[in-house]
Amino acid sequence: MFGLHTYRARLVIYVGLLLAFLLGVLSFSYYSSRGVIRGEAERNVARVAQQIEGQMAREARDLLERVKMVRDNSSLVEYIHVVLWLGTDGGAVRELYQRQFGWLPVHRVVLLAPDGRPLLGGEHADLAARLSALNRGDPPDGHFYFRGARGLELVAYATVRYRSQVLGIAAITRAIDRAWLLAAREAGGGQLFLVEDGRIALGTGDASFTGLGFAPAGNAITLRDEGYLVRPIAFAASPAALPTLWFGLSDAELLRQLTEQRNVILGLAIAGSLGILLVGFMLLRNFSAPLTRLVGVMQAVSEGRFPEVGETSARDEFGYLLNRFSAMVASLREKQEEIRRVHTQLAEQATTDALTGFYNRRYLYELYPKLWSEALRSDQHLVVLLIDLDLFKQINDRHGHMAGDEVLRHFARALRDSCRVSDFVFRMGGEEFLVLNHGDLDGAQVQAEKIRAAVERVAVTHEKGSIRVTASIGVARAERVDGLNSLSAVLRRADTALYAAKQAGRNRVAVAEAPACA
Ligand SMILES: Nc1nc2c(ncn2[C@@H]2O[C@H](COP(=O)(O)OP(=O)(O)OP(=O)(O)O)[C@@H](O)[C@H]2O)c(=O)[nH]1
């Protein structure tokens, strides 16, 4: 019923295009996001490496603050001064340190006298040896990374003075161990590898990585069949001989991010599609259903029908339109019914006589040809009874025209009662009537006699007494030989018979003779 040009079809097309566009955009964004994710991952790796470097610098500063705190402790300094002055061993210093700084979260503590004698941490010969070199001069406080007997360590040191006199050097360390690596990894989520002599010495990953060869190419490396994007993290103020630290993000991690991205895109695609379909459905429901209803009614109206549209409770524009339209169609329906009624009335008036209710002469001329051709087809005859009231002029003259009319009405009733339902009765004009039916002359003559007798019995009560009336009737039969002039011929014969009845003294029936060649 509806083609591509309809609103509904267009809506379906638009929704389809919108869906295709959405899915296209999302697919494009998914595929382009792979490259974006890779680039983003590289930037991410570099950023995390930088973050860890920053974190290490902060840690170095913290450790330096702590060693300075130890160094600036006046009672400890005075103890050291006394111990050196007396030339005793560092037992008292060790005890005081333990009492005051035993809580510090550091791994090793070393305190060397100016002559290299250890006052604290004498057991850490490796660290003491490294510090001796610094101890000979008067270096500014600082830190360095150190690869000693305990592995890699961050060392912070400070020169201890008493009234401008150098009392030695104090150092504390923090181990760069697995716990440190795990804590440092918190920032980036990837893996940290501590590499020494081209092999992984320590890492945040699986223990099986320890000892694996580590030779990245183009910031990427494959470990145990898994690719990693890697970035070195520089140890500030450290000689090249130290282990190196690397941050790495695995392909699996990248894939996880990609999968997450894909799931987000898939979710968006499903939600977007459902949203579009829902909007399309709502549009169809809200617009198309009432539109289709309106179109259906319009079509019915254009075909001349005025169906019951019914009111809708919808308060929107379509509801308003539909209700107005419904009212319009209802009023058109009423108008149509009125027109039909008036038309029927007019048609009746055009074919009937107002006074008697019988058909008029005009209708006889309209009806007769049909009846005549039917009669010819079914091999039947048509007979006419031409009835004329006798001396009606006298009734009018004597009792007035109104009384004449009343007589006519009474006569009409008597005539109708004397006819069958299948008979056609016409008022030919004035006081002349005609009965037309199928049958033969004998039957018509009997009927004519019956009518005559019925008319004779009519008595119209009037102020001047009862008015009586009689009728003369001419009976004739339509003959095949009359051909196309059947009506005028049969009327002529009936009229002749009527004239004969009048001539014979009125109130009688006369039957016309058949034409010679019938
Ligand atoms: N009251 C009344 N009179 C009518 C009507 N139509 C015709 N007439 C009158 O009927 C009378 C008919 O008179 P005529 O034709 O002379 O015939 P008649 O007096 O019946 O005499 P015959 O036909 O010879 O018996 C006329 O005076 C008409 O005016 C009508 O509708 N109402």
The ligand as an SDF file (V2000), in Angstrom:
LIG
                    3D

 32 34  0  0  0  0  0  0  0  0999 V2000
  -60.8430   19.5710   -6.7260 N   0  0  0  0  0  0  0  0  0  0  0  0
  -60.0770   19.2340   -7.7320 C   0  0  0  0  0  0  0  0  0  0  0  0
  -60.5670   19.3380   -8.9690 N   0  0  0  0  0  0  0  0  0  0  0  0
  -59.7920   18.9880  -10.0190 C   0  0  0  0  0  0  0  0  0  0  0  0
  -58.4970   18.5790   -9.8230 C   0  0  0  0  0  0  0  0  0  0  0  0
  -57.9610   18.2920  -11.0380 N   0  0  0  0  0  0  0  0  0  0  0  0
  -58.9100   18.5560  -11.9470 C   0  0  0  0  0  0  0  0  0  0  0  0
  -60.0830   18.9900  -11.3550 N   0  0  0  0  0  0  0  0  0  0  0  0
  -61.3070   19.3730  -11.9200 C   0  0  0  0  0  0  0  0  0  0  0  0
  -61.9610   18.2470  -12.4350 O   0  0  0  0  0  0  0  0  0  0  0  0
  -62.9110   18.6770  -13.4220 C   0  0  0  0  0  0  0  0  0  0  0  0
  -62.9550   17.7630  -14.5510 C   0  0  0  0  0  0  0  0  0  0  0  0
  -64.0040   18.1110  -15.2980 O   0  0  0  0  0  0  0  0  0  0  0  0
  -64.2140   17.5880  -16.7710 P   0  0  0  0  0  0  0  0  0  0  0  0
  -63.0110   17.3070  -17.4590 O   0  0  0  0  0  0  0  0  0  0  0  0
  -65.1540   18.5700  -17.4570 O   0  0  0  0  0  0  0  0  0  0  0  0
  -65.0420   16.2890  -16.6360 O   0  0  0  0  0  0  0  0  0  0  0  0
  -66.1580   15.7940  -15.7050 P   0  0  0  0  0  0  0  0  0  0  0  0
  -66.8420   16.9850  -15.0590 O   0  0  0  0  0  0  0  0  0  0  0  0
  -65.6180   14.8450  -14.7180 O   0  0  0  0  0  0  0  0  0  0  0  0
  -67.1300   15.1400  -16.6640 O   0  0  0  0  0  0  0  0  0  0  0  0
  -66.8750   13.7610  -17.3610 P   0  0  0  0  0  0  0  0  0  0  0  0
  -65.4660   13.5040  -17.3640 O   0  0  0  0  0  0  0  0  0  0  0  0
  -67.4430   13.9660  -18.7340 O   0  0  0  0  0  0  0  0  0  0  0  0
  -67.7070   12.8170  -16.5860 O   0  0  0  0  0  0  0  0  0  0  0  0
  -62.4710   20.0900  -13.8160 C   0  0  0  0  0  0  0  0  0  0  0  0
  -63.4200   21.0230  -13.3370 O   0  0  0  0  0  0  0  0  0  0  0  0
  -61.1620   20.2830  -13.0580 C   0  0  0  0  0  0  0  0  0  0  0  0
  -60.9910   21.6360  -12.6620 O   0  0  0  0  0  0  0  0  0  0  0  0
  -58.0130   18.4960   -8.5390 C   0  0  0  0  0  0  0  0  0  0  0  0
  -56.8930   18.1490   -8.2590 O   0  0  0  0  0  0  0  0  0  0  0  0
  -58.8400   18.8430   -7.5320 N   0  0  0  0  0  0  0  0  0  0  0  0
  1  2  1  0
  2  3  2  0
  2 32  1  0
  3  4  1  0
  4  5  2  0
  4  8  1  0
  5  6  1  0
  5 30  1  0
  6  7  2  0
  7  8  1  0
  8  9  1  0
  9 10  1  0
  9 28  1  0
 10 11  1  0
 11 12  1  0
 11 26  1  0
 12 13  1  0
 13 14  1  0
 14 15  2  0
 14 16  1  0
 14 17  1  0
 17 18  1  0
 18 19  2  0
 18 20  1  0
 18 21  1  0
 21 22  1  0
 22 23  2  0
 22 24  1  0
 22 25  1  0
 26 27  1  0
 26 28  1  0
 28 29  1  0
 30 31  2  0
 30 32  1  0
M  END
$$$$
